[in-house]
């Protein structure tokens, strides 16, 4: 099983590299709406994989009992905001940082080490942070599109909708300014 994980992880990293997700300039251009080709790729990948997965569940090809829905809590919202800020500032997320390490970028190595140190600090601070109620379930706890709608068809429709949005989305919404300068 570990060999399969290494092979699939390597293919994922290679794919990230090929679509430009490992290039900070492309990430920044996407986040500032100058070039949406990467956003289109991400939307299409999420939509296609979601639709294929839920069709597979309907056809009993995939066993959904192996999927775990995470509980919604305030820590997720705060963590998501920190993740987004870090992604915008560095031009990397955890997946692209590892692909960048594989591509030989030294700054990515510092990003990965910083992420590991941050995860360690969070683990140590977790009991203290929990005293503030940051990890109490909210918004229904383990809610999903399937649990709300009661059907597997809705996530398939949403997945196809993501693919459609990716196809209809223009490649740019804003004019490019000089490279390296945010508006």
PLY file of the C-alpha trace (Angstrom):
ply
format ascii 1.0
element vertex 183
property float x
property float y
property float z
element edge 182
property int vertex1
property int vertex2
end_header
0.00 0.00 0.00
2.85 2.41 0.77
4.24 1.88 -2.74
0.87 2.86 -4.23
0.83 5.99 -2.05
4.33 6.93 -3.22
3.44 6.33 -6.88
0.15 8.27 -6.67
1.78 11.08 -4.66
4.56 11.36 -7.23
2.04 11.49 -10.07
0.08 14.16 -8.20
3.25 16.23 -7.65
4.20 15.86 -11.31
0.68 16.95 -12.33
0.89 20.01 -10.06
4.20 20.91 -11.65
2.87 20.45 -15.21
-0.20 22.68 -14.72
1.89 25.43 -13.14
0.60 25.06 -9.58
4.17 25.02 -8.28
5.01 28.45 -9.71
4.38 31.29 -7.26
3.82 33.79 -10.09
1.02 31.65 -11.53
-0.56 31.25 -8.08
-0.39 35.01 -7.46
-1.82 35.73 -10.93
-4.71 33.39 -10.16
-5.38 34.90 -6.73
-5.31 38.43 -8.17
-7.61 37.34 -11.05
-5.02 38.12 -13.77
-4.79 34.56 -15.10
-7.48 32.01 -14.29
-6.11 29.01 -16.21
-4.98 27.35 -12.97
-8.34 28.11 -11.30
-10.09 26.53 -14.29
-7.88 23.44 -13.94
-8.59 23.18 -10.20
-12.36 23.60 -10.67
-12.42 21.01 -13.46
-10.36 18.52 -11.42
-12.54 18.91 -8.32
-15.75 18.66 -10.34
-14.68 15.69 -12.46
-13.22 13.71 -9.56
-16.31 14.41 -7.40
-18.74 13.40 -10.13
-16.77 10.24 -10.97
-16.48 9.31 -7.28
-20.20 9.68 -6.56
-21.16 7.83 -9.76
-18.79 5.10 -8.54
-20.57 5.07 -5.17
-23.95 4.74 -6.92
-22.59 1.83 -8.99
-21.03 0.21 -5.88
-17.53 0.59 -7.31
-16.39 2.71 -4.33
-17.22 2.04 -0.70
-18.11 5.39 0.91
-17.66 3.96 4.43
-13.93 4.63 4.01
-14.60 8.34 3.60
-14.60 10.47 6.73
-16.53 13.72 6.96
-14.75 16.16 9.24
-16.67 18.04 11.89
-17.15 21.78 11.31
-15.85 23.97 14.12
-14.41 27.47 14.55
-10.85 26.12 14.38
-11.52 25.02 10.80
-12.58 28.55 9.84
-9.54 30.13 11.50
-7.21 27.48 10.07
-8.70 27.96 6.60
-8.11 31.71 6.81
-4.50 31.17 7.90
-4.05 28.63 5.10
-5.37 31.12 2.52
-3.17 33.93 3.78
-0.11 31.67 3.75
-0.94 30.48 0.25
-1.32 34.05 -1.03
1.88 35.27 0.64
4.10 32.34 -0.33
2.47 31.15 -3.54
2.56 27.61 -2.11
0.27 25.25 -0.27
1.31 21.94 1.33
0.94 19.92 -1.88
2.67 22.42 -4.14
5.44 22.98 -1.59
6.37 19.30 -1.70
6.30 19.37 -5.50
8.55 22.45 -5.34
10.97 20.61 -3.03
11.04 17.84 -5.64
11.75 20.47 -8.30
14.72 21.69 -6.25
13.41 25.01 -4.89
15.19 25.88 -1.64
12.47 28.28 -0.45
10.01 25.40 -0.60
12.16 23.43 1.81
11.86 26.27 4.34
8.10 26.37 3.69
7.79 22.63 4.43
9.96 22.91 7.56
7.88 25.89 8.72
4.70 23.90 8.15
6.04 20.99 10.18
7.10 23.33 13.00
3.68 25.00 12.89
1.93 21.61 13.04
4.08 20.65 16.02
3.34 23.94 17.78
-0.38 23.44 17.13
-0.25 19.91 18.58
1.44 21.24 21.71
-1.01 24.16 22.01
-4.13 22.10 21.25
-5.18 21.50 24.88
-4.85 25.22 25.65
-6.68 26.25 22.43
-9.48 23.79 23.23
-10.28 25.74 26.40
-11.56 28.57 24.17
-14.18 26.32 22.54
-12.50 26.43 19.13
-13.12 22.73 18.53
-16.78 22.48 19.55
-19.02 21.19 16.70
-21.00 23.84 14.85
-23.31 24.06 11.83
-24.58 20.51 12.30
-21.19 18.91 12.96
-20.53 16.25 10.32
-22.79 17.66 7.63
-22.29 16.89 3.94
-24.16 17.54 0.71
-25.34 13.93 0.77
-26.57 14.06 4.38
-28.47 17.31 3.72
-30.01 16.27 0.39
-30.44 12.56 1.15
-29.29 11.62 -2.35
-26.07 10.87 -4.22
-27.33 12.72 -7.30
-26.83 16.21 -5.87
-23.03 15.89 -5.48
-22.86 14.54 -9.04
-24.79 17.55 -10.32
-22.56 19.89 -8.28
-19.45 18.17 -9.68
-20.71 18.56 -13.25
-21.53 22.18 -12.38
-17.91 22.77 -11.32
-16.72 21.38 -14.66
-19.19 23.62 -16.48
-18.04 26.70 -14.54
-14.42 25.82 -15.36
-15.30 25.55 -19.02
-17.25 28.83 -19.09
-14.85 30.85 -16.91
-12.68 33.23 -18.95
-8.92 32.90 -18.62
-8.60 36.47 -17.32
-10.81 38.87 -15.39
-8.26 41.66 -14.92
-5.58 43.15 -17.08
-2.03 42.14 -16.25
0.23 44.70 -14.68
3.98 44.47 -14.53
5.14 41.04 -13.31
5.85 40.78 -9.61
3.75 43.74 -8.48
0.42 43.23 -6.82
-2.32 45.73 -7.66
0 1
1 2
2 3
3 4
4 5
5 6
6 7
7 8
8 9
9 10
10 11
11 12
12 13
13 14
14 15
15 16
16 17
17 18
18 19
19 20
20 21
21 22
22 23
23 24
24 25
25 26
26 27
27 28
28 29
29 30
30 31
31 32
32 33
33 34
34 35
35 36
36 37
37 38
38 39
39 40
40 41
41 42
42 43
43 44
44 45
45 46
46 47
47 48
48 49
49 50
50 51
51 52
52 53
53 54
54 55
55 56
56 57
57 58
58 59
59 60
60 61
61 62
62 63
63 64
64 65
65 66
66 67
67 68
68 69
69 70
70 71
71 72
72 73
73 74
74 75
75 76
76 77
77 78
78 79
79 80
80 81
81 82
82 83
83 84
84 85
85 86
86 87
87 88
88 89
89 90
90 91
91 92
92 93
93 94
94 95
95 96
96 97
97 98
98 99
99 100
100 101
101 102
102 103
103 104
104 105
105 106
106 107
107 108
108 109
109 110
110 111
111 112
112 113
113 114
114 115
115 116
116 117
117 118
118 119
119 120
120 121
121 122
122 123
123 124
124 125
125 126
126 127
127 128
128 129
129 130
130 131
131 132
132 133
133 134
134 135
135 136
136 137
137 138
138 139
139 140
140 141
141 142
142 143
143 144
144 145
145 146
146 147
147 148
148 149
149 150
150 151
151 152
152 153
153 154
154 155
155 156
156 157
157 158
158 159
159 160
160 161
161 162
162 163
163 164
164 165
165 166
166 167
167 168
168 169
169 170
170 171
171 172
172 173
173 174
174 175
175 176
176 177
177 178
178 179
179 180
180 181
181 182
